[in-house]
């Protein structure tokens, strides 16, 4: 019989948050039309220690396309923008 351990772990966040109010005050660094590209840029920012996320106002289509925004916490926009310009 299998046991499931529900305590101590966080729920896995979706790669692109849709309509998530936690990111309402974050600043947009760039926008993309496909999930793979947006996630790659988000991951680059995270590798440099910038707290970045991908968000969308509406659900993506079945191919992962839509209006996707890479956002960073208020105050990290300048650093994030500098990193992206130099990649």
VOVEX-690988 format. One line per field, with one value per residue: chain; x, y, z of N, C-alpha, C, O in turn. Coordinates in Angstrom, 2 decimals, padded with zeros to 5 digits. Layout:
REM residues N
chaine: [A | ...];
n_east: [X | ...];
n_north: [Y | ...];
n_up: [Z | ...];
ca_east: [X | ...];
ca_north: [Y | ...];
ca_up: [Z | ...];
c_east: [X | ...];
c_north: [Y | ...];
c_up: [Z | ...];
o_east: [X | ...];
o_north: [Y | ...];
o_up: [Z | ...];
REM end
This chain:
REM residues 87
chaine: [A | A | A | A | A | A | A | A | A | A | A | A | A | A | A | A | A | A | A | A | A | A | A | A | A | A | A | A | A | A | A | A | A | A | A | A | A | A | A | A | A | A | A | A | A | A | A | A | A | A | A | A | A | A | A | A | A | A | A | A | A | A | A | A | A | A | A | A | A | A | A | A | A | A | A | A | A | A | A | A | A | A | A | A | A | A | A];
n_east: [000.83 | 000.61 | 001.83 | 001.05 | 002.73 | 001.80 | 002.49 | 004.81 | 005.69 | 005.64 | 003.05 | 003.44 | 004.22 | 002.66 | 004.29 | 003.67 | 001.97 | -001.43 | -003.47 | -002.76 | -002.92 | -000.74 | 001.35 | 000.65 | 001.80 | 004.31 | 006.94 | 007.01 | 009.42 | 009.87 | 008.02 | 006.54 | 005.51 | 005.42 | 005.53 | 007.92 | 010.08 | 009.67 | 009.98 | 012.66 | 014.01 | 013.13 | 014.36 | 017.04 | 017.24 | 016.70 | 018.94 | 020.85 | 020.15 | 017.87 | 014.56 | 012.30 | 009.31 | 006.89 | 003.99 | 000.52 | -002.41 | -004.52 | -005.45 | -003.09 | -002.88 | -003.31 | -000.82 | 000.92 | 001.05 | 000.54 | -000.07 | 002.57 | 004.23 | 007.34 | 008.09 | 009.33 | 010.08 | 009.15 | 011.60 | 013.66 | 013.74 | 015.60 | 018.07 | 017.36 | 016.70 | 019.18 | 020.65 | 019.26 | 019.74 | 022.42 | 022.70];
n_north: [-001.17 | 002.18 | 005.20 | 008.58 | 011.58 | 014.57 | 016.76 | 019.41 | 019.87 | 022.12 | 023.12 | 022.53 | 025.18 | 026.56 | 026.84 | 029.18 | 031.68 | 032.33 | 035.05 | 035.54 | 037.13 | 037.64 | 038.64 | 041.15 | 043.64 | 043.47 | 044.26 | 044.51 | 043.07 | 042.04 | 040.81 | 037.92 | 035.59 | 032.86 | 030.03 | 028.52 | 030.21 | 032.40 | 031.14 | 030.38 | 032.88 | 033.80 | 031.89 | 032.52 | 035.01 | 034.20 | 032.61 | 034.53 | 035.48 | 037.04 | 037.47 | 036.21 | 035.79 | 034.16 | 035.39 | 035.58 | 037.09 | 035.69 | 032.28 | 030.17 | 028.99 | 025.64 | 025.07 | 026.44 | 029.15 | 032.69 | 035.84 | 036.43 | 037.50 | 038.40 | 039.01 | 040.95 | 041.48 | 044.62 | 047.10 | 045.49 | 045.80 | 047.39 | 046.05 | 043.54 | 044.30 | 045.22 | 042.83 | 041.31 | 042.87 | 042.43 | 039.79];
n_up: [000.00 | -000.88 | 000.50 | 000.77 | 001.01 | 002.13 | 003.61 | 004.18 | 001.58 | -001.18 | -003.37 | -006.80 | -008.87 | -011.76 | -014.99 | -016.37 | -014.92 | -014.79 | -014.61 | -011.93 | -008.90 | -007.24 | -008.70 | -009.55 | -008.83 | -009.85 | -012.20 | -015.75 | -017.80 | -020.30 | -023.17 | -024.66 | -027.24 | -027.12 | -024.94 | -024.48 | -025.20 | -023.46 | -020.96 | -021.13 | -021.11 | -018.62 | -016.98 | -017.43 | -016.14 | -013.52 | -013.07 | -012.69 | -010.26 | -010.07 | -009.13 | -011.10 | -013.08 | -015.20 | -016.63 | -017.59 | -018.92 | -019.93 | -020.60 | -022.26 | -025.68 | -027.02 | -027.99 | -026.47 | -026.88 | -026.72 | -025.06 | -023.19 | -020.32 | -018.98 | -015.77 | -013.00 | -009.50 | -008.00 | -008.13 | -009.05 | -011.72 | -013.23 | -012.95 | -014.04 | -016.66 | -017.55 | -017.49 | -019.44 | -021.73 | -022.11 | -022.77];
ca_east: [000.00 | 001.40 | 001.49 | 001.33 | 003.17 | 001.29 | 003.02 | 006.19 | 006.00 | 004.83 | 002.43 | 004.23 | 003.63 | 002.65 | 005.37 | 003.13 | 000.84 | -002.50 | -004.35 | -002.35 | -002.80 | 000.55 | 002.28 | 000.04 | 002.67 | 005.61 | 007.17 | 007.26 | 010.73 | 009.73 | 006.87 | 006.78 | 004.31 | 005.39 | 005.93 | 009.31 | 010.98 | 009.47 | 010.59 | 014.12 | 014.45 | 012.90 | 015.40 | 018.30 | 017.19 | 016.81 | 020.33 | 021.59 | 019.65 | 016.72 | 013.31 | 011.48 | 008.19 | 006.15 | 002.57 | -000.37 | -003.76 | -005.47 | -004.86 | -002.39 | -003.51 | -002.79 | 000.57 | 001.69 | 001.19 | -000.34 | 000.67 | 003.26 | 005.08 | 008.35 | 007.98 | 010.26 | 009.59 | 009.43 | 012.95 | 014.63 | 013.59 | 016.83 | 019.05 | 016.87 | 016.82 | 020.60 | 021.03 | 018.70 | 020.41 | 023.77 | 022.71];
ca_north: [000.00 | 003.40 | 006.32 | 009.87 | 012.58 | 015.86 | 017.83 | 019.79 | 020.20 | 023.16 | 022.74 | 022.97 | 026.32 | 026.40 | 027.60 | 030.50 | 031.98 | 033.02 | 035.83 | 035.39 | 038.46 | 037.83 | 039.33 | 042.40 | 044.78 | 043.22 | 045.05 | 043.74 | 043.25 | 041.72 | 039.96 | 036.89 | 034.96 | 031.41 | 029.63 | 028.05 | 031.37 | 033.15 | 030.39 | 030.44 | 034.19 | 033.82 | 031.07 | 033.27 | 035.98 | 033.47 | 032.16 | 035.69 | 035.83 | 037.93 | 036.74 | 036.45 | 034.86 | 034.33 | 035.57 | 035.86 | 037.50 | 034.69 | 030.96 | 029.99 | 027.99 | 024.28 | 025.03 | 027.26 | 030.51 | 033.73 | 037.01 | 036.02 | 038.57 | 038.09 | 040.07 | 040.90 | 042.29 | 046.05 | 047.39 | 044.66 | 046.00 | 047.91 | 044.95 | 042.55 | 044.88 | 045.23 | 041.45 | 040.90 | 043.60 | 041.91 | 038.37];
ca_up: [000.00 | -000.99 | 001.35 | 000.17 | 001.98 | 001.71 | 004.44 | 003.96 | 000.20 | -001.80 | -004.63 | -007.94 | -009.56 | -013.21 | -015.61 | -016.69 | -014.03 | -015.50 | -013.75 | -010.54 | -008.29 | -006.55 | -009.58 | -010.01 | -008.60 | -010.46 | -013.40 | -016.96 | -018.40 | -021.72 | -023.46 | -025.67 | -027.76 | -026.88 | -023.60 | -024.41 | -025.22 | -022.23 | -019.86 | -021.29 | -020.63 | -017.17 | -016.35 | -017.47 | -015.06 | -012.25 | -012.94 | -012.21 | -008.94 | -010.13 | -008.96 | -012.29 | -013.30 | -016.45 | -016.34 | -018.72 | -018.51 | -020.42 | -020.81 | -023.52 | -026.53 | -026.80 | -028.44 | -025.55 | -027.41 | -026.17 | -024.57 | -021.98 | -019.83 | -017.98 | -014.78 | -011.86 | -008.38 | -008.03 | -007.67 | -009.75 | -013.15 | -013.83 | -013.00 | -014.99 | -017.99 | -017.88 | -017.78 | -020.72 | -022.81 | -022.29 | -023.15];
c_east: [000.89 | 000.90 | 001.89 | 001.68 | 002.77 | 001.89 | 004.45 | 006.53 | 005.08 | 004.20 | 003.27 | 003.50 | 003.65 | 003.78 | 004.93 | 001.89 | -000.19 | -003.41 | -004.02 | -002.12 | -001.48 | 001.53 | 001.76 | 000.98 | 004.07 | 005.70 | 007.53 | 008.63 | 010.65 | 008.45 | 007.18 | 005.47 | 004.28 | 006.04 | 007.41 | 010.30 | 010.88 | 010.14 | 012.11 | 014.67 | 014.24 | 014.00 | 016.76 | 018.34 | 017.35 | 018.24 | 021.22 | 021.06 | 018.49 | 015.46 | 012.37 | 010.38 | 007.60 | 004.67 | 001.81 | -001.73 | -004.81 | -004.73 | -004.20 | -003.13 | -002.84 | -001.35 | 001.47 | 001.94 | 000.15 | 000.50 | 001.25 | 004.24 | 006.08 | 008.37 | 008.97 | 009.68 | 009.97 | 010.82 | 014.02 | 014.60 | 014.89 | 017.87 | 018.64 | 017.03 | 018.27 | 021.09 | 020.53 | 019.36 | 021.78 | 023.83 | 022.79];
c_north: [001.25 | 004.45 | 007.60 | 010.85 | 013.96 | 017.02 | 018.15 | 020.15 | 021.28 | 022.61 | 023.30 | 024.09 | 026.07 | 027.24 | 029.02 | 030.71 | 032.80 | 033.72 | 035.75 | 036.76 | 038.69 | 038.65 | 040.68 | 043.60 | 044.60 | 044.00 | 044.16 | 044.11 | 043.03 | 040.91 | 039.07 | 036.29 | 033.45 | 031.08 | 029.27 | 029.22 | 032.17 | 032.45 | 030.43 | 031.77 | 034.32 | 033.06 | 031.75 | 034.30 | 035.31 | 033.00 | 033.29 | 036.20 | 036.81 | 037.08 | 037.06 | 035.41 | 035.15 | 034.39 | 035.84 | 036.26 | 036.45 | 033.37 | 030.90 | 028.97 | 026.63 | 024.11 | 025.88 | 028.66 | 031.44 | 034.93 | 036.66 | 037.13 | 038.01 | 039.28 | 039.85 | 041.75 | 043.76 | 046.29 | 046.57 | 044.87 | 046.44 | 046.81 | 043.91 | 043.05 | 044.89 | 043.83 | 041.03 | 041.61 | 043.04 | 040.44 | 038.22];
c_up: [000.00 | -000.02 | 000.63 | 001.26 | 001.48 | 002.49 | 004.05 | 002.53 | -000.32 | -003.07 | -005.76 | -008.65 | -011.06 | -013.83 | -015.99 | -015.81 | -014.80 | -014.50 | -012.28 | -009.90 | -007.55 | -007.39 | -010.08 | -009.87 | -009.21 | -011.77 | -014.59 | -017.53 | -019.91 | -021.92 | -024.65 | -026.11 | -027.56 | -025.55 | -023.52 | -024.37 | -023.93 | -021.04 | -019.93 | -020.78 | -019.12 | -016.45 | -016.37 | -016.35 | -013.71 | -012.00 | -012.42 | -010.88 | -008.92 | -010.01 | -010.12 | -012.40 | -014.67 | -016.10 | -017.63 | -018.17 | -018.88 | -020.63 | -022.19 | -024.38 | -026.35 | -027.24 | -027.55 | -026.04 | -026.80 | -025.78 | -023.22 | -021.60 | -018.83 | -017.04 | -013.64 | -010.74 | -008.55 | -007.46 | -008.36 | -011.26 | -013.82 | -013.99 | -014.03 | -016.42 | -018.45 | -018.24 | -019.16 | -021.90 | -023.11 | -022.65 | -024.65];
o_east: [001.82 | -000.30 | 002.92 | 001.02 | 003.34 | 001.79 | 005.21 | 007.61 | 003.90 | 004.77 | 003.76 | 002.33 | 004.58 | 004.17 | 005.74 | 000.89 | 000.13 | -004.03 | -004.92 | -001.22 | -001.15 | 002.43 | 002.37 | 000.96 | 004.91 | 004.69 | 008.26 | 008.96 | 011.27 | 007.87 | 007.97 | 004.44 | 003.25 | 006.97 | 008.09 | 011.24 | 011.89 | 010.78 | 012.78 | 015.68 | 015.09 | 014.53 | 017.55 | 019.36 | 018.08 | 018.70 | 022.24 | 021.48 | 018.15 | 015.31 | 011.71 | 010.50 | 007.78 | 004.16 | 002.38 | -002.14 | -005.84 | -003.51 | -004.68 | -003.93 | -001.89 | -000.71 | 002.66 | 002.92 | -000.94 | 001.67 | 000.54 | 004.98 | 005.72 | 008.62 | 009.38 | 008.87 | 010.99 | 011.17 | 015.20 | 015.33 | 015.25 | 018.48 | 019.47 | 017.45 | 018.56 | 021.85 | 021.28 | 019.54 | 022.26 | 024.93 | 022.81];
o_north: [001.35 | 004.57 | 007.68 | 010.93 | 014.47 | 018.17 | 017.27 | 020.69 | 021.35 | 021.75 | 024.42 | 023.98 | 025.44 | 028.25 | 029.96 | 030.00 | 033.83 | 033.08 | 035.87 | 037.48 | 039.84 | 039.29 | 041.29 | 044.50 | 045.50 | 044.35 | 043.18 | 045.28 | 043.75 | 040.40 | 039.42 | 036.45 | 032.81 | 031.75 | 029.69 | 029.21 | 032.57 | 033.10 | 030.50 | 031.80 | 034.88 | 033.52 | 031.59 | 034.45 | 035.81 | 032.99 | 033.03 | 037.26 | 037.34 | 036.09 | 038.10 | 034.30 | 036.23 | 033.55 | 036.28 | 035.81 | 036.34 | 033.36 | 031.49 | 028.18 | 026.51 | 023.11 | 026.04 | 029.30 | 031.03 | 035.01 | 036.61 | 037.64 | 037.24 | 040.41 | 038.73 | 042.64 | 044.08 | 045.73 | 046.92 | 044.21 | 045.91 | 046.67 | 043.45 | 042.30 | 044.60 | 043.66 | 040.46 | 041.02 | 043.14 | 039.90 | 037.10];
o_up: [000.80 | 000.24 | -000.02 | 002.29 | 000.51 | 002.05 | 003.65 | 002.30 | 000.03 | -003.74 | -005.68 | -009.00 | -011.57 | -013.25 | -015.94 | -015.95 | -015.38 | -013.65 | -011.44 | -010.32 | -007.25 | -006.84 | -010.96 | -010.71 | -009.09 | -012.37 | -014.45 | -017.70 | -020.69 | -020.96 | -025.53 | -025.46 | -027.80 | -025.09 | -022.59 | -023.57 | -023.37 | -020.22 | -018.90 | -020.09 | -018.43 | -015.43 | -015.43 | -015.68 | -012.85 | -010.86 | -011.78 | -010.41 | -007.86 | -010.71 | -010.10 | -011.88 | -015.23 | -015.36 | -018.63 | -017.10 | -018.22 | -020.83 | -023.15 | -023.87 | -025.58 | -026.90 | -027.83 | -025.66 | -026.42 | -026.14 | -022.21 | -022.44 | -017.93 | -017.45 | -013.36 | -010.99 | -009.17 | -006.42 | -008.27 | -012.00 | -014.86 | -015.05 | -014.81 | -017.30 | -019.61 | -019.19 | -019.95 | -022.96 | -024.24 | -022.81 | -025.15];
REM end
